[in-house]
Amino acid sequence: VNVNFIEISEKTNSSFIVNGDDSNEIFLRSDQNLSNLWKDVSKESNIYVDITGLSHSTWAGVLKSAIDNGYKVLVVYVEPGLYSRSDAPLEGQIYDLSEKIGGLAPIPGFSTLSSPAKDFILIPLLGFEGQRLKYLLEELEPNQDNIYPLVGLPGFQPWYVFETLKNNMSSLISKAWQGINYAASDCPFRCYYKIDRIFRENKGKSLKIALIGTKPHALAAIMFSLNHPEVEIIYDHPIRKRGRSEGTSRLHV
C-alpha cells in the first residue's frame, strides 16, 4: 500500500514541525504555510488525521487546511485506557490532567469577532476538570439561563458521566443544571447534532462553544465552526501533564 506518513512534532500553540525536521516548521496562522503539507498529495487520496496525541490548535489547523484544499478527511482517535488519578484530589480534580490553565485565546485559524453582548449562548463541552469550567465562567460571565453544558453519555467508561457531573457540580448552579444535554463521548456526530439543535432553538443569539471535554466532542465543535464561521470557539489552552493517561482502548475513525 502506498502510504505517505507525515509525523508531526509540536513546538508551540502556533506552530509544529514535520518529520522531526526543525527547518520544516509549519505556522498554524498561515493558510499558505499549512497548504505545503499537501503539495505532494494526490487529490484522490484520503487524508487520515490522528488527533489522539495532538493539541487542539494543531489538529484543528491541519483538519481545516485539508478540507480547504479539497481533500476527503478521516479523523482517527484512540481512547486512553486509564486517566491518572490525583494523589491529593481537590474539589473538581479527581484526575491529574493539567498543570495549569494557559488562558483564553482563539485557536489559530478559528478566531471570530467576539460579540460584546451579554446575551450569548454558551455550550461548554464538559470533561473531568471542574476548575476549567469555573475559570471559563469567571472570565466570560455568561447569563446562567444561557448555559447549555454538554456531557458525554455514555462515557468512555460507564462511570465517567458521574465523575464529570461531580467535578463540575459547584459551577452548575441555578438554571445551568436544567440546560444539560448529553451525547456519547466518542461520537462527534451526535455531539454536532446537539450543538445544531441548541443553535437553531436560540436564533438571533451568538454562540460560544468551549472545548473542555473529550476530543471527539471538540471535533464536533470544530466541524460546526467550519460550517458556521460566526460561531466562536473558546479554548483555555491548558498545559497538559506528562503521563496524564496510560494504555489504549477503542480506536475510532
Contacts in CASP RR format, 6 or more apart in sequence:
PFRMAT RR
TARGET T0000
AUTHOR 0000-0000-0000
METHOD contacts of the structure
MODEL  1
VNVNFIEISEKTNSSFIVNGDDSNEIFLRSDQNLSNLWKDVSKESNIYVD
ITGLSHSTWAGVLKSAIDNGYKVLVVYVEPGLYSRSDAPLEGQIYDLSEK
IGGLAPIPGFSTLSSPAKDFILIPLLGFEGQRLKYLLEELEPNQDNIYPL
VGLPGFQPWYVFETLKNNMSSLISKAWQGINYAASDCPFRCYYKIDRIFR
ENKGKSLKIALIGTKPHALAAIMFSLNHPEVEIIYDHPIRKRGRSEGTSR
LHV
4 40 0 8 1.000
4 41 0 8 1.000
4 45 0 8 1.000
6 18 0 8 1.000
6 19 0 8 1.000
6 37 0 8 1.000
7 18 0 8 1.000
7 19 0 8 1.000
7 20 0 8 1.000
8 16 0 8 1.000
8 17 0 8 1.000
8 18 0 8 1.000
8 54 0 8 1.000
8 58 0 8 1.000
8 62 0 8 1.000
9 16 0 8 1.000
9 17 0 8 1.000
9 18 0 8 1.000
9 20 0 8 1.000
10 16 0 8 1.000
10 54 0 8 1.000
10 55 0 8 1.000
10 58 0 8 1.000
11 17 0 8 1.000
11 25 0 8 1.000
13 28 0 8 1.000
13 55 0 8 1.000
13 57 0 8 1.000
13 105 0 8 1.000
13 108 0 8 1.000
13 237 0 8 1.000
14 27 0 8 1.000
14 28 0 8 1.000
14 29 0 8 1.000
14 57 0 8 1.000
14 108 0 8 1.000
15 25 0 8 1.000
15 26 0 8 1.000
15 27 0 8 1.000
15 28 0 8 1.000
16 25 0 8 1.000
16 26 0 8 1.000
16 28 0 8 1.000
16 58 0 8 1.000
17 24 0 8 1.000
17 25 0 8 1.000
17 26 0 8 1.000
18 24 0 8 1.000
18 26 0 8 1.000
18 37 0 8 1.000
26 33 0 8 1.000
26 34 0 8 1.000
26 36 0 8 1.000
26 37 0 8 1.000
27 33 0 8 1.000
27 34 0 8 1.000
28 34 0 8 1.000
28 57 0 8 1.000
28 58 0 8 1.000
28 61 0 8 1.000
28 108 0 8 1.000
28 109 0 8 1.000
29 108 0 8 1.000
29 109 0 8 1.000
31 65 0 8 1.000
31 68 0 8 1.000
34 61 0 8 1.000
34 62 0 8 1.000
34 64 0 8 1.000
34 65 0 8 1.000
35 65 0 8 1.000
35 68 0 8 1.000
35 69 0 8 1.000
37 62 0 8 1.000
37 65 0 8 1.000
37 66 0 8 1.000
38 47 0 8 1.000
38 65 0 8 1.000
38 66 0 8 1.000
38 69 0 8 1.000
38 71 0 8 1.000
41 47 0 8 1.000
41 71 0 8 1.000
43 70 0 8 1.000
43 71 0 8 1.000
45 71 0 8 1.000
46 71 0 8 1.000
46 72 0 8 1.000
46 73 0 8 1.000
46 74 0 8 1.000
47 66 0 8 1.000
47 71 0 8 1.000
47 72 0 8 1.000
47 73 0 8 1.000
47 74 0 8 1.000
48 73 0 8 1.000
48 74 0 8 1.000
48 75 0 8 1.000
48 76 0 8 1.000
48 253 0 8 1.000
49 59 0 8 1.000
49 62 0 8 1.000
49 63 0 8 1.000
49 66 0 8 1.000
49 73 0 8 1.000
49 74 0 8 1.000
49 75 0 8 1.000
49 76 0 8 1.000
50 75 0 8 1.000
50 76 0 8 1.000
50 77 0 8 1.000
50 78 0 8 1.000
51 59 0 8 1.000
51 63 0 8 1.000
51 75 0 8 1.000
51 76 0 8 1.000
51 77 0 8 1.000
51 215 0 8 1.000
51 219 0 8 1.000
52 76 0 8 1.000
52 77 0 8 1.000
52 78 0 8 1.000
52 215 0 8 1.000
54 62 0 8 1.000
55 240 0 8 1.000
56 107 0 8 1.000
56 211 0 8 1.000
56 215 0 8 1.000
56 218 0 8 1.000
56 222 0 8 1.000
56 235 0 8 1.000
57 107 0 8 1.000
57 108 0 8 1.000
57 235 0 8 1.000
57 237 0 8 1.000
59 75 0 8 1.000
60 107 0 8 1.000
60 109 0 8 1.000
60 110 0 8 1.000
60 218 0 8 1.000
60 222 0 8 1.000
61 107 0 8 1.000
61 108 0 8 1.000
61 109 0 8 1.000
63 73 0 8 1.000
63 75 0 8 1.000
63 219 0 8 1.000
63 222 0 8 1.000
64 109 0 8 1.000
64 110 0 8 1.000
64 222 0 8 1.000
64 226 0 8 1.000
66 73 0 8 1.000
67 73 0 8 1.000
67 226 0 8 1.000
74 253 0 8 1.000
75 188 0 8 1.000
75 219 0 8 1.000
75 253 0 8 1.000
76 251 0 8 1.000
76 252 0 8 1.000
76 253 0 8 1.000
77 186 0 8 1.000
77 215 0 8 1.000
77 216 0 8 1.000
77 219 0 8 1.000
77 251 0 8 1.000
77 252 0 8 1.000
78 248 0 8 1.000
78 249 0 8 1.000
78 250 0 8 1.000
78 251 0 8 1.000
78 252 0 8 1.000
79 156 0 8 1.000
79 186 0 8 1.000
79 248 0 8 1.000
79 249 0 8 1.000
79 250 0 8 1.000
79 251 0 8 1.000
79 252 0 8 1.000
80 156 0 8 1.000
80 245 0 8 1.000
80 246 0 8 1.000
80 247 0 8 1.000
80 248 0 8 1.000
80 249 0 8 1.000
81 156 0 8 1.000
81 245 0 8 1.000
81 246 0 8 1.000
81 247 0 8 1.000
81 248 0 8 1.000
81 249 0 8 1.000
82 245 0 8 1.000
82 246 0 8 1.000
82 247 0 8 1.000
83 95 0 8 1.000
83 97 0 8 1.000
83 128 0 8 1.000
83 244 0 8 1.000
83 245 0 8 1.000
84 95 0 8 1.000
84 96 0 8 1.000
84 97 0 8 1.000
84 241 0 8 1.000
84 243 0 8 1.000
84 244 0 8 1.000
84 245 0 8 1.000
84 246 0 8 1.000
85 94 0 8 1.000
85 95 0 8 1.000
85 96 0 8 1.000
86 93 0 8 1.000
86 94 0 8 1.000
86 95 0 8 1.000
86 96 0 8 1.000
87 96 0 8 1.000
90 131 0 8 1.000
91 170 0 8 1.000
92 128 0 8 1.000
92 129 0 8 1.000
92 130 0 8 1.000
92 131 0 8 1.000
92 166 0 8 1.000
92 167 0 8 1.000
92 168 0 8 1.000
92 170 0 8 1.000
93 129 0 8 1.000
93 130 0 8 1.000
93 131 0 8 1.000
93 167 0 8 1.000
94 128 0 8 1.000
94 163 0 8 1.000
94 166 0 8 1.000
94 167 0 8 1.000
95 128 0 8 1.000
95 129 0 8 1.000
95 163 0 8 1.000
95 244 0 8 1.000
96 241 0 8 1.000
96 244 0 8 1.000
97 128 0 8 1.000
97 129 0 8 1.000
97 238 0 8 1.000
97 240 0 8 1.000
97 241 0 8 1.000
97 244 0 8 1.000
98 129 0 8 1.000
98 132 0 8 1.000
98 238 0 8 1.000
98 239 0 8 1.000
98 240 0 8 1.000
98 241 0 8 1.000
98 244 0 8 1.000
99 238 0 8 1.000
99 239 0 8 1.000
99 240 0 8 1.000
99 241 0 8 1.000
100 238 0 8 1.000
100 239 0 8 1.000
101 131 0 8 1.000
101 132 0 8 1.000
101 135 0 8 1.000
101 236 0 8 1.000
101 237 0 8 1.000
101 238 0 8 1.000
101 239 0 8 1.000
102 236 0 8 1.000
102 237 0 8 1.000
102 238 0 8 1.000
102 239 0 8 1.000
103 135 0 8 1.000
103 236 0 8 1.000
103 237 0 8 1.000
104 136 0 8 1.000
104 139 0 8 1.000
104 140 0 8 1.000
104 234 0 8 1.000
104 235 0 8 1.000
104 236 0 8 1.000
104 237 0 8 1.000
105 235 0 8 1.000
105 237 0 8 1.000
106 112 0 8 1.000
106 233 0 8 1.000
106 235 0 8 1.000
107 233 0 8 1.000
107 235 0 8 1.000
110 222 0 8 1.000
110 225 0 8 1.000
110 233 0 8 1.000
112 229 0 8 1.000
112 230 0 8 1.000
112 231 0 8 1.000
112 232 0 8 1.000
112 233 0 8 1.000
114 232 0 8 1.000
115 206 0 8 1.000
115 232 0 8 1.000
117 206 0 8 1.000
118 141 0 8 1.000
118 142 0 8 1.000
118 143 0 8 1.000
119 143 0 8 1.000
119 146 0 8 1.000
119 205 0 8 1.000
120 142 0 8 1.000
120 146 0 8 1.000
120 205 0 8 1.000
120 206 0 8 1.000
120 207 0 8 1.000
120 208 0 8 1.000
121 146 0 8 1.000
121 148 0 8 1.000
121 198 0 8 1.000
121 199 0 8 1.000
121 202 0 8 1.000
121 205 0 8 1.000
121 206 0 8 1.000
121 207 0 8 1.000
121 208 0 8 1.000
122 140 0 8 1.000
122 142 0 8 1.000
122 146 0 8 1.000
122 147 0 8 1.000
122 148 0 8 1.000
122 208 0 8 1.000
122 209 0 8 1.000
122 210 0 8 1.000
122 234 0 8 1.000
123 148 0 8 1.000
123 149 0 8 1.000
123 150 0 8 1.000
123 195 0 8 1.000
123 198 0 8 1.000
123 207 0 8 1.000
123 208 0 8 1.000
123 209 0 8 1.000
123 210 0 8 1.000
123 221 0 8 1.000
124 133 0 8 1.000
124 136 0 8 1.000
124 147 0 8 1.000
124 149 0 8 1.000
124 150 0 8 1.000
124 209 0 8 1.000
124 210 0 8 1.000
124 212 0 8 1.000
125 150 0 8 1.000
125 191 0 8 1.000
125 209 0 8 1.000
125 210 0 8 1.000
125 211 0 8 1.000
125 212 0 8 1.000
125 213 0 8 1.000
125 214 0 8 1.000
125 217 0 8 1.000
125 218 0 8 1.000
125 220 0 8 1.000
125 221 0 8 1.000
126 133 0 8 1.000
126 149 0 8 1.000
126 150 0 8 1.000
126 151 0 8 1.000
126 152 0 8 1.000
126 164 0 8 1.000
126 168 0 8 1.000
126 212 0 8 1.000
126 213 0 8 1.000
127 151 0 8 1.000
127 152 0 8 1.000
127 164 0 8 1.000
127 167 0 8 1.000
127 168 0 8 1.000
127 212 0 8 1.000
127 213 0 8 1.000
127 214 0 8 1.000
128 160 0 8 1.000
128 163 0 8 1.000
128 164 0 8 1.000
128 167 0 8 1.000
129 167 0 8 1.000
129 212 0 8 1.000
129 238 0 8 1.000
130 167 0 8 1.000
130 168 0 8 1.000
130 170 0 8 1.000
130 171 0 8 1.000
132 212 0 8 1.000
132 236 0 8 1.000
132 238 0 8 1.000
133 149 0 8 1.000
133 168 0 8 1.000
133 171 0 8 1.000
133 172 0 8 1.000
133 210 0 8 1.000
133 212 0 8 1.000
134 170 0 8 1.000
134 171 0 8 1.000
135 236 0 8 1.000
136 210 0 8 1.000
136 212 0 8 1.000
136 234 0 8 1.000
136 236 0 8 1.000
137 147 0 8 1.000
137 171 0 8 1.000
140 208 0 8 1.000
140 234 0 8 1.000
142 208 0 8 1.000
144 173 0 8 1.000
144 174 0 8 1.000
144 175 0 8 1.000
144 176 0 8 1.000
145 174 0 8 1.000
145 175 0 8 1.000
146 202 0 8 1.000
146 205 0 8 1.000
147 172 0 8 1.000
147 175 0 8 1.000
147 176 0 8 1.000
147 179 0 8 1.000
148 179 0 8 1.000
148 180 0 8 1.000
148 181 0 8 1.000
148 198 0 8 1.000
149 168 0 8 1.000
149 172 0 8 1.000
149 176 0 8 1.000
149 179 0 8 1.000
149 180 0 8 1.000
149 181 0 8 1.000
150 180 0 8 1.000
150 181 0 8 1.000
150 182 0 8 1.000
150 183 0 8 1.000
150 191 0 8 1.000
150 194 0 8 1.000
150 195 0 8 1.000
150 217 0 8 1.000
151 161 0 8 1.000
151 164 0 8 1.000
151 165 0 8 1.000
151 180 0 8 1.000
151 181 0 8 1.000
151 182 0 8 1.000
151 183 0 8 1.000
152 160 0 8 1.000
152 161 0 8 1.000
152 164 0 8 1.000
152 182 0 8 1.000
152 183 0 8 1.000
152 184 0 8 1.000
152 185 0 8 1.000
152 214 0 8 1.000
152 217 0 8 1.000
153 161 0 8 1.000
153 182 0 8 1.000
153 183 0 8 1.000
153 184 0 8 1.000
153 185 0 8 1.000
154 161 0 8 1.000
154 184 0 8 1.000
154 185 0 8 1.000
155 161 0 8 1.000
155 184 0 8 1.000
155 185 0 8 1.000
155 186 0 8 1.000
156 185 0 8 1.000
156 186 0 8 1.000
156 214 0 8 1.000
156 249 0 8 1.000
156 250 0 8 1.000
160 185 0 8 1.000
161 182 0 8 1.000
172 180 0 8 1.000
181 194 0 8 1.000
181 198 0 8 1.000
182 194 0 8 1.000
183 190 0 8 1.000
183 191 0 8 1.000
183 193 0 8 1.000
183 194 0 8 1.000
183 217 0 8 1.000
183 220 0 8 1.000
184 190 0 8 1.000
184 191 0 8 1.000
185 214 0 8 1.000
185 216 0 8 1.000
185 217 0 8 1.000
186 214 0 8 1.000
186 216 0 8 1.000
186 250 0 8 1.000
186 252 0 8 1.000
187 216 0 8 1.000
188 216 0 8 1.000
188 217 0 8 1.000
188 219 0 8 1.000
188 220 0 8 1.000
188 223 0 8 1.000
189 220 0 8 1.000
191 216 0 8 1.000
191 217 0 8 1.000
191 220 0 8 1.000
191 221 0 8 1.000
192 220 0 8 1.000
192 223 0 8 1.000
192 224 0 8 1.000
195 209 0 8 1.000
195 220 0 8 1.000
195 221 0 8 1.000
195 224 0 8 1.000
196 224 0 8 1.000
198 207 0 8 1.000
199 207 0 8 1.000
199 224 0 8 1.000
199 228 0 8 1.000
199 231 0 8 1.000
206 230 0 8 1.000
206 231 0 8 1.000
206 232 0 8 1.000
207 228 0 8 1.000
207 230 0 8 1.000
207 231 0 8 1.000
207 232 0 8 1.000
208 231 0 8 1.000
208 232 0 8 1.000
208 233 0 8 1.000
208 234 0 8 1.000
209 221 0 8 1.000
209 224 0 8 1.000
209 225 0 8 1.000
209 231 0 8 1.000
209 232 0 8 1.000
209 233 0 8 1.000
209 234 0 8 1.000
210 234 0 8 1.000
210 235 0 8 1.000
210 236 0 8 1.000
211 217 0 8 1.000
211 218 0 8 1.000
211 221 0 8 1.000
211 233 0 8 1.000
211 234 0 8 1.000
211 235 0 8 1.000
212 236 0 8 1.000
216 252 0 8 1.000
221 233 0 8 1.000
222 233 0 8 1.000
224 231 0 8 1.000
225 231 0 8 1.000
225 233 0 8 1.000
END
